């Protein structure tokens, strides 16, 4: 096998998530790729917890659907995760024997062919004299049955427990060995062993979208961060507060979300690249100051790590339902670019791009990440930063400072920008409408010209076709559109469909807004049927695309509320169904 | 003051050139009503800045929204007339991004103690080296005469036709209670006194606050105008008040709304290190060694 999906659930103390983390680190060293997602009950400590680990020999696009392996420490907790840990007929089910359930009576609707009741607690007690070693028994079982990571896992155990004394280390090593031997002595019959990785892990890293975002911001030259703790965006601030000082920058944990963005606006006005990060509720609070950044034409990066909404919603689960808010929450006629990363790795390039666009066009840029990209762990290759060019805001020349006219009308709409400290560059920045020199005005004529300037300057963005991923058959009558973390799901489904001989293509906008009409029109040229695949009840991207472009009549949305995973199999099923419809109505299929 | 040259291109911050009040006056004509107290405030500010001697381009002047918040545009400093209530956090971002700048913040009583009231305690406890000037006229002037957080109880305004039924905020006590290191009050009709406290506030190394009771000629109480104020004014220096005595300052501040004390209520005799100082210290300590070489 070259693709394995493991799902594990237990109660807080079972160390299930820690097992997932140990495994992904070991797999990275071995040379595999993987994605680890975690899911918890609403308790702050304890309660049920679970994780999914998808391991593959090639880069993994999404956390996948039906489990290849289900590890159940107790049934009650496992069942609470429902659709997040789906079991199919081919799933190998491994469960704690102590639960007292006979293999024939396990509480699943589907009867999997391989069901193993393993005395995990008993083995942990015997090996390490503590139930805390249970997760290493589980890791041993997985390593034994699925054939990966033995050496790397043992190294990991030594690293993790080496400092805690010889007894603890030996106990955990023995727990792992007990699981491994159990697996060897009780072969599961089907050949589920993972193929070896193509090469060694080298410098591959295990990271998540929030960490990548922080690193990319520093690379892009971010010198100030203002923010307020909010799930699932907080880790961006946590990472930055360690490192931003080393780059000569500073960070403010503000008294509230508004002060966070306000301080960031102050810093960018003072000439420094700056940033704030939040999630839906905080984004709503920041809306007014976002408008200030637009009208005073200040570069600023605002990350919104989307979670279930509205209001508190489901803070720990992903959703793609802040697109309307990101596009439309500022009052007045403004356009601010919205970028969305499609994977943990992609968060790097998208964050750098957000800084570049904000600097070039002197505008706030919103990065719409989501809880999954922000908090899942991916194994990624080290980012090759040499491919990025960094952009700085246009500074006035000596000539342009005599006298300096901050909002001068130019062909591009972009005017050179000074900052406090620059001699000759003094000007009045304001939320109030202003003339070219920055003086307040209530003239309708000037307002119209300034609106035109501020909107027109974004036109050049529409040439950025590199911010769109298009894959598949260029002349396909069936097209998909997907964005954010769901893009990886759509991409996998399209590849699977094409492998089956179906004609299909997918468009993934990383520049989600403004809607670049030409890109969609070109894409739609061959398309009769299709879908926007997105995790929002209303299908917000589908609706926004329709506001600006003529979509094919049978172009609909596979739109689902957040916290309800969309799997590659779900999308593939839709592709297959639409393909059948298309085949049944040949008149609609282009003949050429 | 620091001698580091930031990448802003600022020269070392030392008052070497001589400036006059005129150097800080912009060509923009104020929109204030004739007789507005804010004309006096801006004049006093020009004079104070001339004695401070920092060039206008090294000054960032931030305000919120309201009549008084128009003030940055009437100076030659870098001005930022922002949104209602957010001048303080924006100013802190500026100072953090470039501690070499002289950062001034101004606004009205509504901006500072109503919509932006939540930022004041944090600006004080954080203690960046900023000066916050509130032009306190006890009314919302720009929106034509509504209740403000400092409107006295019983006052009839366009949103309290039967008289206000709430207690006003006491700006002086508010900032003293949160530990503000420099607290003063002034009136524009006492130009010399006002100029002096503005200058002292700017020179104070840390967050400083000046409440200027700046009368609104259009919507203000006829009993709260320049002449009345001047007659009512009691100079704290004449009373022999020791500005190092914080408890006495709080006692005197309690009479806000009845007595009109002017001058310095409190000046911390041992100013603690500022937040900007700690920023530099941390940046210095964590700067990669090879970059320093």
Boltz contact constraints between the chains, C-beta under 6 A:
constraints:
  - contact:
      token1: [A, 224]
      token2: [B, 97]
      max_distance: 6.0
  - contact:
      token1: [A, 245]
      token2: [B, 282]
      max_distance: 6.0
  - contact:
      token1: [A, 245]
      token2: [B, 283]
      max_distance: 6.0
  - contact:
      token1: [A, 245]
      token2: [B, 286]
      max_distance: 6.0
  - contact:
      token1: [A, 246]
      token2: [B, 286]
      max_distance: 6.0
  - contact:
      token1: [A, 246]
      token2: [B, 288]
      max_distance: 6.0
  - contact:
      token1: [A, 248]
      token2: [B, 283]
      max_distance: 6.0
  - contact:
      token1: [A, 250]
      token2: [B, 96]
      max_distance: 6.0
  - contact:
      token1: [A, 250]
      token2: [B, 279]
      max_distance: 6.0
  - contact:
      token1: [A, 255]
      token2: [B, 122]
      max_distance: 6.0
  - contact:
      token1: [A, 259]
      token2: [B, 89]
      max_distance: 6.0
  - contact:
      token1: [A, 259]
      token2: [B, 119]
      max_distance: 6.0
  - contact:
      token1: [A, 262]
      token2: [B, 86]
      max_distance: 6.0
  - contact:
      token1: [A, 262]
      token2: [B, 89]
      max_distance: 6.0
  - contact:
      token1: [A, 262]
      token2: [B, 90]
      max_distance: 6.0
  - contact:
      token1: [A, 263]
      token2: [B, 89]
      max_distance: 6.0
  - contact:
      token1: [A, 263]
      token2: [B, 92]
      max_distance: 6.0
  - contact:
      token1: [A, 263]
      token2: [B, 93]
      max_distance: 6.0
  - contact:
      token1: [A, 265]
      token2: [B, 90]
      max_distance: 6.0
  - contact:
      token1: [A, 266]
      token2: [B, 90]
      max_distance: 6.0
  - contact:
      token1: [A, 266]
      token2: [B, 93]
      max_distance: 6.0
  - contact:
      token1: [A, 266]
      token2: [B, 94]
      max_distance: 6.0
  - contact:
      token1: [A, 267]
      token2: [B, 93]
      max_distance: 6.0
  - contact:
      token1: [A, 267]
      token2: [B, 97]
      max_distance: 6.0
  - contact:
      token1: [A, 269]
      token2: [B, 80]
      max_distance: 6.0
  - contact:
      token1: [A, 270]
      token2: [B, 94]
      max_distance: 6.0
  - contact:
      token1: [A, 270]
      token2: [B, 97]
      max_distance: 6.0
  - contact:
      token1: [A, 270]
      token2: [B, 98]
      max_distance: 6.0
  - contact:
      token1: [A, 272]
      token2: [B, 97]
      max_distance: 6.0
  - contact:
      token1: [A, 288]
      token2: [B, 83]
      max_distance: 6.0
  - contact:
      token1: [A, 292]
      token2: [B, 83]
      max_distance: 6.0
  - contact:
      token1: [A, 420]
      token2: [B, 60]
      max_distance: 6.0
  - contact:
      token1: [A, 420]
      token2: [B, 78]
      max_distance: 6.0
  - contact:
      token1: [A, 420]
      token2: [B, 101]
      max_distance: 6.0
  - contact:
      token1: [A, 421]
      token2: [B, 8]
      max_distance: 6.0
  - contact:
      token1: [A, 421]
      token2: [B, 9]
      max_distance: 6.0
  - contact:
      token1: [A, 421]
      token2: [B, 10]
      max_distance: 6.0
  - contact:
      token1: [A, 422]
      token2: [B, 9]
      max_distance: 6.0
  - contact:
      token1: [A, 423]
      token2: [B, 57]
      max_distance: 6.0
  - contact:
      token1: [A, 426]
      token2: [B, 56]
      max_distance: 6.0
  - contact:
      token1: [A, 426]
      token2: [B, 57]
      max_distance: 6.0
  - contact:
      token1: [A, 426]
      token2: [B, 76]
      max_distance: 6.0
  - contact:
      token1: [A, 426]
      token2: [B, 78]
      max_distance: 6.0
  - contact:
      token1: [A, 428]
      token2: [B, 73]
      max_distance: 6.0
  - contact:
      token1: [A, 428]
      token2: [B, 79]
      max_distance: 6.0
  - contact:
      token1: [A, 429]
      token2: [B, 80]
      max_distance: 6.0
  - contact:
      token1: [A, 430]
      token2: [B, 81]
      max_distance: 6.0
  - contact:
      token1: [A, 431]
      token2: [B, 82]
      max_distance: 6.0
  - contact:
      token1: [A, 431]
      token2: [B, 83]
      max_distance: 6.0
  - contact:
      token1: [A, 439]
      token2: [B, 28]
      max_distance: 6.0
